[in-house]
Each structure stands twice: as C-alpha cells, then as structure tokens.
Amino acid sequence: MDVNLIFRIAAVGILVSVICQVLKHSGRDEQAFLTSLAGLVLVLFWILPYIYDLFETMKKLFAL
C-alpha cells in the first residue's frame, strides 16, 4: 500500500467533515448526508483494488 493513498484518504476525510459541518449549520442536512456518502464512495473506489488483491492472496494462500 502506498503512503500517498493514506494521505489522500485523510484529506478527503478532513474535507468532507468540514463541508458537512458547514452544510449542517446552514440547515442543509440532506446535502451534508450526500456529501459524506460521496466521500465514502470515493474512498471505497480507491481501496477496492487493494481489497481485491487481499482476497486473491487469501485464495492463493489457502488454495481454494
């Protein structure tokens, strides 16, 4: 895993939390929820290849 990925995930987390707080204080709870959901989906797309590699390695390890 690349350290750059960890920094990108942290940056997205900080940015999403700030945007959500601003949106919640302005009374836009639905947009705050959608912003947090979009951040989660973005991070999951970044992590998905690593999860796939993990399961492939486990499959090779146990020879299934």
Buried (B, 14 or more C-beta within 10 A) or exposed (E): EEEEEEEBBEEBBEEBEEBBEEBBEEEBEEBBEEBBEEBEEBBEEEBEEEEEEEEEEEEEEEEE
